[in-house]
Amino acid sequence: MCDTKPGVRIRKDEARVEALGALDELNSYIGYCRVMTVHEEDKAICLAVQHDLFTVQAQLAGSDKFLPAMRVKEIERAVDSIEQVVPLIKSFCVLGQTQLSACFDVSRTLARKAERRVIAAGEAQNLRFDEVTLAYLNRLSSLLYALARRANHRAGVAEIVPKYYDAPQYQEIARD
C-alpha cells in the first residue's frame, strides 16, 4: 500500500501524516464519547470503532492490516436500528442538544475530516485503499450522526430546527 521504508524520514506535513493525525484525533474523540455515555451498547460501538480506526491507521502506514467487509455492514445495521427509534428527520438540526450528542456531533465532523484527509493522501501519494476502508470511513459519519440523534432522543430532548434569515433582513444595518 505505501512505499515508506523503515528508517526513512518523512515530513510532518506530508498528506499521509495529515491523514494519520486526523484519524488519531477522531479516535481520541470517540474515546471521549465512550467515556461520556452510560449506555453499554454505545460504549461497545465506540470501542469497536476505535479498534477499526487503529486498523485503518495501520493500513495507511503501510501494514498488511485490512478491515473486514462485515464491519461496513455492521455499521449500516446499527444506523438502521437507531433510525427505527428516533423521530424521522425532516430538516437540518441545531447541534449540541445534550453533552453526549455534542460529543458525537464533534466526532462526526472529525470523521468527515479524516475521510477527506485519507482520500487526499491517496491522491497525493498514489496510495491505493481497498473499497472496504473507503466505504467504512464514509459510513462512519452516518453512524456518529445517528448516535448523536439517539443521545438526544434518550434524553427526551427535542431537536431544534435551524432558524434561517431571509436576505431582505440583512439589507438594513441596525443603528443605535
Contacts in CASP RR format, 6 or more apart in sequence:
PFRMAT RR
TARGET T0000
AUTHOR 0000-0000-0000
METHOD contacts of the structure
MODEL  1
MCDTKPGVRIRKDEARVEALGALDELNSYIGYCRVMTVHEEDKAICLAVQ
HDLFTVQAQLAGSDKFLPAMRVKEIERAVDSIEQVVPLIKSFCVLGQTQL
SACFDVSRTLARKAERRVIAAGEAQNLRFDEVTLAYLNRLSSLLYALARR
ANHRAGVAEIVPKYYDAPQYQEIARD
1 59 0 8 1.000
1 60 0 8 1.000
1 62 0 8 1.000
1 63 0 8 1.000
1 127 0 8 1.000
1 128 0 8 1.000
1 129 0 8 1.000
2 16 0 8 1.000
2 60 0 8 1.000
2 61 0 8 1.000
2 62 0 8 1.000
2 125 0 8 1.000
2 127 0 8 1.000
4 10 0 8 1.000
4 16 0 8 1.000
4 61 0 8 1.000
4 62 0 8 1.000
10 16 0 8 1.000
10 17 0 8 1.000
11 17 0 8 1.000
14 125 0 8 1.000
15 117 0 8 1.000
15 120 0 8 1.000
15 121 0 8 1.000
15 122 0 8 1.000
15 123 0 8 1.000
15 124 0 8 1.000
15 125 0 8 1.000
16 60 0 8 1.000
16 61 0 8 1.000
16 121 0 8 1.000
16 122 0 8 1.000
16 125 0 8 1.000
16 127 0 8 1.000
18 117 0 8 1.000
18 120 0 8 1.000
18 121 0 8 1.000
19 60 0 8 1.000
19 114 0 8 1.000
19 117 0 8 1.000
19 118 0 8 1.000
19 120 0 8 1.000
19 121 0 8 1.000
20 57 0 8 1.000
20 60 0 8 1.000
20 61 0 8 1.000
21 117 0 8 1.000
22 110 0 8 1.000
22 113 0 8 1.000
22 114 0 8 1.000
22 117 0 8 1.000
22 118 0 8 1.000
23 53 0 8 1.000
23 56 0 8 1.000
23 57 0 8 1.000
23 60 0 8 1.000
23 114 0 8 1.000
23 117 0 8 1.000
23 118 0 8 1.000
24 57 0 8 1.000
25 110 0 8 1.000
25 113 0 8 1.000
25 114 0 8 1.000
26 53 0 8 1.000
26 107 0 8 1.000
26 110 0 8 1.000
26 111 0 8 1.000
26 113 0 8 1.000
26 114 0 8 1.000
27 50 0 8 1.000
27 53 0 8 1.000
27 54 0 8 1.000
27 57 0 8 1.000
29 103 0 8 1.000
29 106 0 8 1.000
29 107 0 8 1.000
29 110 0 8 1.000
30 46 0 8 1.000
30 49 0 8 1.000
30 50 0 8 1.000
30 53 0 8 1.000
30 107 0 8 1.000
30 144 0 8 1.000
31 46 0 8 1.000
31 50 0 8 1.000
32 103 0 8 1.000
33 42 0 8 1.000
33 46 0 8 1.000
33 100 0 8 1.000
33 103 0 8 1.000
33 104 0 8 1.000
33 107 0 8 1.000
33 147 0 8 1.000
34 42 0 8 1.000
34 43 0 8 1.000
34 46 0 8 1.000
34 47 0 8 1.000
34 50 0 8 1.000
36 99 0 8 1.000
36 100 0 8 1.000
36 103 0 8 1.000
37 43 0 8 1.000
37 46 0 8 1.000
37 100 0 8 1.000
37 151 0 8 1.000
39 154 0 8 1.000
42 147 0 8 1.000
42 150 0 8 1.000
42 151 0 8 1.000
45 78 0 8 1.000
45 143 0 8 1.000
45 147 0 8 1.000
48 71 0 8 1.000
48 74 0 8 1.000
49 140 0 8 1.000
49 143 0 8 1.000
52 67 0 8 1.000
52 71 0 8 1.000
52 136 0 8 1.000
55 65 0 8 1.000
55 66 0 8 1.000
55 67 0 8 1.000
56 67 0 8 1.000
56 118 0 8 1.000
56 133 0 8 1.000
56 136 0 8 1.000
56 137 0 8 1.000
58 65 0 8 1.000
59 65 0 8 1.000
59 66 0 8 1.000
59 67 0 8 1.000
59 129 0 8 1.000
59 133 0 8 1.000
60 118 0 8 1.000
60 121 0 8 1.000
60 127 0 8 1.000
60 129 0 8 1.000
66 130 0 8 1.000
66 132 0 8 1.000
66 133 0 8 1.000
67 132 0 8 1.000
67 133 0 8 1.000
67 136 0 8 1.000
68 132 0 8 1.000
69 132 0 8 1.000
71 132 0 8 1.000
71 136 0 8 1.000
72 132 0 8 1.000
72 135 0 8 1.000
72 136 0 8 1.000
72 139 0 8 1.000
75 136 0 8 1.000
75 139 0 8 1.000
75 140 0 8 1.000
75 142 0 8 1.000
75 143 0 8 1.000
76 139 0 8 1.000
78 143 0 8 1.000
78 146 0 8 1.000
79 139 0 8 1.000
79 142 0 8 1.000
79 143 0 8 1.000
79 146 0 8 1.000
82 146 0 8 1.000
82 147 0 8 1.000
82 149 0 8 1.000
82 150 0 8 1.000
83 146 0 8 1.000
85 150 0 8 1.000
85 153 0 8 1.000
86 146 0 8 1.000
86 149 0 8 1.000
86 150 0 8 1.000
86 152 0 8 1.000
86 153 0 8 1.000
87 153 0 8 1.000
87 159 0 8 1.000
89 149 0 8 1.000
89 159 0 8 1.000
90 161 0 8 1.000
91 161 0 8 1.000
91 162 0 8 1.000
92 161 0 8 1.000
92 162 0 8 1.000
93 149 0 8 1.000
93 159 0 8 1.000
93 160 0 8 1.000
93 161 0 8 1.000
93 162 0 8 1.000
94 159 0 8 1.000
94 160 0 8 1.000
94 161 0 8 1.000
94 162 0 8 1.000
95 101 0 8 1.000
95 102 0 8 1.000
95 105 0 8 1.000
95 148 0 8 1.000
96 102 0 8 1.000
96 105 0 8 1.000
96 148 0 8 1.000
97 152 0 8 1.000
97 155 0 8 1.000
97 157 0 8 1.000
97 158 0 8 1.000
97 159 0 8 1.000
97 160 0 8 1.000
98 151 0 8 1.000
98 152 0 8 1.000
98 155 0 8 1.000
98 157 0 8 1.000
100 148 0 8 1.000
100 151 0 8 1.000
100 155 0 8 1.000
101 148 0 8 1.000
101 149 0 8 1.000
101 151 0 8 1.000
101 152 0 8 1.000
101 155 0 8 1.000
101 157 0 8 1.000
102 148 0 8 1.000
104 144 0 8 1.000
104 145 0 8 1.000
104 147 0 8 1.000
104 148 0 8 1.000
104 151 0 8 1.000
105 144 0 8 1.000
105 145 0 8 1.000
105 148 0 8 1.000
107 144 0 8 1.000
108 141 0 8 1.000
108 144 0 8 1.000
108 145 0 8 1.000
108 148 0 8 1.000
111 137 0 8 1.000
111 140 0 8 1.000
111 141 0 8 1.000
111 144 0 8 1.000
112 141 0 8 1.000
114 137 0 8 1.000
115 137 0 8 1.000
115 138 0 8 1.000
115 140 0 8 1.000
115 141 0 8 1.000
118 129 0 8 1.000
118 133 0 8 1.000
118 134 0 8 1.000
118 137 0 8 1.000
119 134 0 8 1.000
121 127 0 8 1.000
122 128 0 8 1.000
122 129 0 8 1.000
149 159 0 8 1.000
152 158 0 8 1.000
152 159 0 8 1.000
END
